Amino acid sequence: MRAVLAVLLICAFTGCGEEPATQALGTLERDRIILRATAAEIITAQPVPEGSQVTAGTLLVQLDDRQQRAVVARSRADVGRARAELEELRNGARPEEIAAATARVSGARASLVQAGAQYTRTVSLVKQKLAAQAELDQALATRDEAEANLQSAREDLLRLTNGTRQEQLDAGAAALQAAEAQLAVEEHKLSDLSVVATRDAWLDSLPWNEGERVTSGATLAVLLANSRPYARVYVPEPWRARVKIGDSYPVHIDGVDQAIEGRLRWIATEPAFTPYYALNASDRSRLVYLAEFDLTSGDDLPSGVPAQVLLGDE
């Protein structure tokens, strides 16, 4: 689009073969802020009409957020569960759990005593040939099982009385942090479904209508910054080497009697027409460079008005 505009302005800049132009032509512009959709959802509200002046934080477009609210609720539940598990690790075993483990140790010890006595009697009966070898084997197995059960009960009691290891506490804390981070991500996604103005501006356009399902990445609102406009003009090639960032020039605006001072804030390094290296000296004078001049006044001037920056004496 800029290249097309530049083509249309060639003769205005160069005089179609006459002396090089002493002015740069263009229009007044403001920064455009484009707000895009982060999810494919239905538009449920557009409370502000196009053309309105809005302040930062004003709701412009509301997308359906019911599904994301459910995701946030699930993430909050995950955080609660992780926090409870970490608290349980920090508190250690309750007195009732320790008492139950102690009782299991006593029971296992009694079972071992009984199994040991039964094994001793069976050994005596086998020696007297009053019992079969199979009974002795069974008694031995019962005694060994009782010993294993006693050892397991003692280990459980020791685990409860010694408390939680530091590694388990670290793992629990890490799980809680992960759950909280996921909750923050989901809450951010939820907030993105309420599209708000990011700065004071004019609401230029709302490309979609209420009730439509937008695509992810689609433009939902276009803002024009509520600030002083700048002149976006095309500087003729003969002036490219003369103008420098910070230089001031008078800017004439259609409908405004007095010129406004403009300071060059940016100028392109590449010309609007290429390839410049294939052009002769006469053709190169037709090249133009896009530039932007900040105005020192004119806050109320509208965007799109033609503007001319005077680079030299006419």
C-alpha positions as CSV (number, residue, x, y, z in Angstrom):
1,M,0.0,0.0,0.0
2,R,2.8,2.4,0.9
3,A,4.6,1.6,-2.4
4,V,1.4,2.3,-4.4
5,L,1.0,5.6,-2.6
6,A,4.6,6.5,-3.3
7,V,4.1,5.7,-7.0
8,L,1.2,8.0,-7.2
9,L,3.3,10.8,-5.6
10,I,6.4,10.5,-7.8
11,C,5.5,13.5,-10.0
12,A,4.5,15.6,-7.0
13,F,7.9,14.9,-5.5
14,T,10.1,15.3,-8.6
15,G,8.1,17.6,-10.9
16,C,8.3,14.8,-13.5
17,G,11.8,15.6,-14.6
18,E,12.1,19.2,-13.3
19,E,14.1,20.4,-10.3
20,P,14.0,18.1,-7.2
21,A,11.1,18.7,-4.9
22,T,11.7,20.6,-1.7
23,Q,8.8,19.0,0.2
24,A,7.9,15.6,1.5
25,L,4.2,14.7,1.1
26,G,2.1,12.3,3.2
27,T,-0.6,12.3,5.9
28,L,-1.1,12.7,9.6
29,E,-1.2,9.3,11.4
30,R,-1.5,7.9,14.9
31,D,-0.1,4.7,16.3
32,R,-2.5,1.8,15.6
33,I,-3.0,-0.8,18.4
34,I,-4.4,-4.1,17.1
35,L,-5.9,-6.5,19.7
36,R,-6.2,-10.1,18.7
37,A,-8.2,-13.1,19.9
38,T,-6.2,-15.7,21.9
39,A,-8.9,-18.4,21.5
40,A,-11.6,-19.5,19.1
41,E,-14.6,-18.5,21.1
42,I,-18.0,-16.7,20.5
43,I,-18.2,-13.0,21.0
44,T,-20.8,-12.4,23.8
45,A,-20.5,-8.7,24.2
46,Q,-19.2,-5.5,22.6
47,P,-20.1,-2.8,25.1
48,V,-18.3,0.1,23.4
49,P,-19.4,1.4,19.9
50,E,-16.9,2.2,17.2
51,G,-15.5,5.7,17.2
52,S,-15.7,6.0,21.0
53,Q,-12.8,7.4,23.1
54,V,-11.7,4.8,25.6
55,T,-9.3,4.6,28.5
56,A,-6.8,1.9,29.4
57,G,-8.7,-1.1,30.9
58,T,-12.0,-0.4,29.2
59,L,-13.7,-3.7,28.1
60,L,-14.0,-3.7,24.3
61,V,-14.9,-7.3,23.5
62,Q,-16.0,-10.2,25.7
63,L,-15.5,-13.8,24.5
64,D,-17.3,-16.8,25.9
65,D,-15.3,-17.8,28.9
66,R,-17.4,-20.6,30.4
67,Q,-15.0,-23.4,29.4
68,Q,-12.0,-21.5,30.6
69,R,-13.6,-20.8,33.9
70,A,-14.1,-24.5,34.4
71,V,-10.4,-25.1,33.6
72,V,-9.4,-22.5,36.2
73,A,-11.7,-24.1,38.8
74,R,-10.0,-27.4,38.2
75,S,-6.5,-25.8,38.5
76,R,-7.6,-24.2,41.8
77,A,-8.7,-27.6,43.1
78,D,-5.3,-29.1,42.1
79,V,-3.6,-26.3,44.1
80,G,-5.7,-27.1,47.1
81,R,-4.9,-30.8,46.9
82,A,-1.1,-30.1,46.5
83,R,-1.2,-27.7,49.5
84,A,-3.0,-30.2,51.7
85,E,-0.6,-33.0,50.8
86,L,2.4,-30.8,51.6
87,E,0.8,-29.8,54.9
88,E,0.3,-33.5,55.7
89,L,4.0,-34.2,55.0
90,R,5.0,-31.3,57.3
91,N,2.8,-32.4,60.2
92,G,3.9,-36.0,60.0
93,A,1.9,-39.0,61.4
94,R,-1.0,-38.4,63.8
95,P,-1.0,-40.0,67.3
96,E,-3.7,-42.5,66.3
97,E,-1.6,-43.7,63.3
98,I,1.4,-44.3,65.6
99,A,-0.8,-46.1,68.2
100,A,-2.2,-48.4,65.4
101,A,1.3,-49.1,64.1
102,T,2.5,-50.0,67.7
103,A,-0.4,-52.4,68.1
104,R,0.5,-54.1,64.8
105,V,4.0,-54.6,66.1
106,S,2.7,-56.2,69.3
107,G,0.4,-58.4,67.3
108,A,3.2,-59.5,64.9
109,R,5.4,-60.2,67.9
110,A,2.7,-62.4,69.5
111,S,2.2,-64.3,66.2
112,L,6.0,-64.9,66.0
113,V,6.1,-66.3,69.6
114,Q,3.2,-68.7,68.7
115,A,4.8,-69.7,65.4
116,G,8.1,-70.4,67.2
117,A,6.5,-72.6,69.8
118,Q,4.6,-74.5,67.2
119,Y,7.8,-75.1,65.2
120,T,9.6,-76.3,68.4
121,R,6.8,-78.8,69.1
122,T,6.8,-80.1,65.5
123,V,10.6,-80.6,65.6
124,S,10.1,-82.8,68.7
125,L,7.3,-84.8,67.2
126,V,9.3,-85.4,64.0
127,K,12.2,-86.7,66.1
128,Q,9.8,-89.1,67.8
129,K,8.4,-90.1,64.4
130,L,5.0,-88.9,65.5
131,A,4.7,-86.2,62.8
132,A,5.5,-86.1,59.1
133,Q,8.3,-84.0,57.6
134,A,5.7,-81.9,55.8
135,E,4.3,-80.7,59.0
136,L,7.8,-79.6,60.0
137,D,8.2,-77.7,56.8
138,Q,4.8,-76.0,57.3
139,A,5.7,-74.9,60.8
140,L,9.0,-73.5,59.6
141,A,7.3,-71.5,56.9
142,T,4.8,-70.2,59.4
143,R,7.6,-69.1,61.7
144,D,9.5,-67.3,58.9
145,E,6.4,-65.5,57.8
146,A,5.7,-64.3,61.3
147,E,9.3,-63.0,61.5
148,A,8.8,-61.1,58.3
149,N,5.5,-59.6,59.4
150,L,7.1,-58.4,62.6
151,Q,10.0,-56.8,60.7
152,S,7.5,-55.0,58.4
153,A,5.4,-53.7,61.3
154,R,8.5,-52.4,63.0
155,E,9.6,-50.6,59.8
156,D,6.1,-49.0,59.5
157,L,6.3,-47.8,63.1
158,L,9.8,-46.4,62.6
159,R,8.7,-44.5,59.5
160,L,5.9,-42.9,61.4
161,T,7.9,-42.0,64.4
162,N,10.9,-40.7,62.5
163,G,8.8,-38.2,60.5
164,T,8.9,-37.1,56.9
165,R,12.2,-37.0,55.0
166,Q,13.4,-33.7,53.6
167,E,13.3,-35.2,50.1
168,Q,9.6,-35.8,50.5
169,L,9.0,-32.3,51.7
170,D,10.9,-30.9,48.8
171,A,8.9,-33.0,46.4
172,G,5.7,-31.8,48.0
173,A,6.7,-28.2,47.8
174,A,7.7,-28.6,44.1
175,A,4.3,-30.1,43.3
176,L,2.5,-27.2,45.0
177,Q,4.6,-24.7,43.0
178,A,3.8,-26.5,39.7
179,A,0.1,-26.5,40.5
180,E,0.2,-22.7,41.4
181,A,2.1,-22.0,38.2
182,Q,-0.5,-23.9,36.1
183,L,-3.3,-22.0,37.9
184,A,-1.6,-18.7,37.0
185,V,-1.4,-19.7,33.3
186,E,-5.1,-20.7,33.2
187,E,-6.1,-17.5,34.9
188,H,-4.1,-15.5,32.4
189,K,-5.9,-17.3,29.6
190,L,-9.2,-16.4,31.2
191,S,-8.3,-12.8,31.5
192,D,-7.4,-12.7,27.8
193,L,-11.0,-13.6,26.9
194,S,-11.9,-10.1,28.2
195,V,-10.3,-7.9,25.6
196,V,-9.6,-4.5,27.1
197,A,-8.0,-1.3,25.8
198,T,-4.3,-1.4,26.6
199,R,-4.0,2.5,26.5
200,D,-6.1,5.6,26.2
201,A,-7.2,5.6,22.6
202,W,-10.0,5.9,20.0
203,L,-11.8,2.7,19.1
204,D,-11.4,2.8,15.4
205,S,-13.1,-0.5,14.4
206,L,-14.6,-3.8,15.6
207,P,-14.2,-6.2,12.6
208,W,-16.4,-8.9,14.2
209,N,-20.0,-8.8,15.3
210,E,-21.5,-10.1,18.6
211,G,-22.5,-13.7,18.3
212,E,-19.8,-14.6,15.8
213,R,-17.2,-17.3,16.6
214,V,-13.8,-15.8,16.0
215,T,-10.7,-17.7,15.0
216,S,-7.6,-17.7,17.2
217,G,-5.4,-14.8,16.2
218,A,-8.2,-12.8,14.6
219,T,-8.3,-9.0,15.0
220,L,-11.0,-8.1,17.5
221,A,-10.4,-4.4,17.9
222,V,-8.3,-1.7,16.3
223,L,-7.4,1.4,18.4
224,L,-5.9,4.7,17.4
225,A,-3.6,6.1,20.1
226,N,-5.1,9.1,21.9
227,S,-2.0,11.1,21.5
228,R,-0.5,13.8,19.2
229,P,-0.4,12.7,15.6
230,Y,2.8,12.5,13.5
231,A,3.4,13.2,9.9
232,R,4.2,10.1,7.8
233,V,5.7,11.4,4.6
234,Y,7.9,10.4,1.7
235,V,11.3,12.2,1.5
236,P,12.7,12.6,-2.0
237,E,15.9,10.8,-2.6
238,P,18.1,14.0,-3.1
239,W,17.2,14.9,0.5
240,R,17.9,11.5,2.0
241,A,21.5,12.3,2.9
242,R,20.7,15.8,4.2
243,V,18.0,15.0,6.8
244,K,19.0,13.5,10.1
245,I,17.2,12.2,13.1
246,G,16.2,15.1,15.4
247,D,16.2,17.7,12.6
248,S,13.2,20.1,12.7
249,Y,11.2,21.3,9.6
250,P,7.9,23.2,9.2
251,V,4.9,21.0,8.5
252,H,1.9,22.3,6.6
253,I,-1.4,20.6,7.2
254,D,-4.5,21.0,5.0
255,G,-7.0,23.2,6.8
256,V,-4.5,24.7,9.2
257,D,-3.2,28.2,8.5
258,Q,0.0,28.1,10.5
259,A,2.8,25.6,9.9
260,I,3.7,23.3,12.8
261,E,7.2,22.3,13.7
262,G,8.0,18.7,13.1
263,R,11.1,16.7,14.3
264,L,12.3,13.7,12.3
265,R,12.1,10.7,14.6
266,W,12.6,7.9,11.9
267,I,13.4,7.5,8.3
268,A,13.7,4.3,6.3
269,T,17.0,3.0,5.1
270,E,15.5,1.4,2.0
271,P,13.8,3.4,-0.7
272,A,10.2,2.9,-1.7
273,F,11.2,1.7,-5.1
274,T,13.8,-1.1,-5.9
275,P,16.2,-2.0,-7.2
276,Y,17.8,1.4,-6.6
277,Y,21.2,0.1,-7.7
278,A,19.9,-0.4,-11.3
279,L,18.9,3.3,-11.7
280,N,20.8,6.1,-13.2
281,A,21.2,9.5,-11.6
282,S,18.1,10.9,-13.1
283,D,16.0,7.9,-12.1
284,R,17.3,7.8,-8.6
285,S,15.9,11.3,-8.0
286,R,12.5,9.7,-8.3
287,L,13.1,7.5,-5.3
288,V,11.5,8.3,-2.0
289,Y,12.1,7.3,1.7
290,L,9.3,6.8,4.2
291,A,9.8,9.0,7.2
292,E,8.0,10.1,10.4
293,F,8.0,13.6,11.9
294,D,6.8,14.2,15.5
295,L,4.7,17.4,15.7
296,T,5.2,19.8,18.6
297,S,1.5,20.7,18.7
298,G,-1.8,19.7,17.0
299,D,-3.2,17.1,19.5
300,D,-6.7,17.6,18.2
301,L,-5.8,17.2,14.5
302,P,-7.5,14.1,12.9
303,S,-5.7,11.2,11.4
304,G,-5.5,10.9,7.6
305,V,-5.2,14.6,6.8
306,P,-2.7,15.5,4.0
307,A,0.5,17.0,5.3
308,Q,3.6,18.5,3.7
309,V,7.0,18.8,5.3
310,L,9.0,21.7,3.8
311,L,12.6,20.5,3.4
312,G,14.0,23.6,1.8
313,D,13.0,26.9,0.2
314,E,10.6,26.7,-2.6
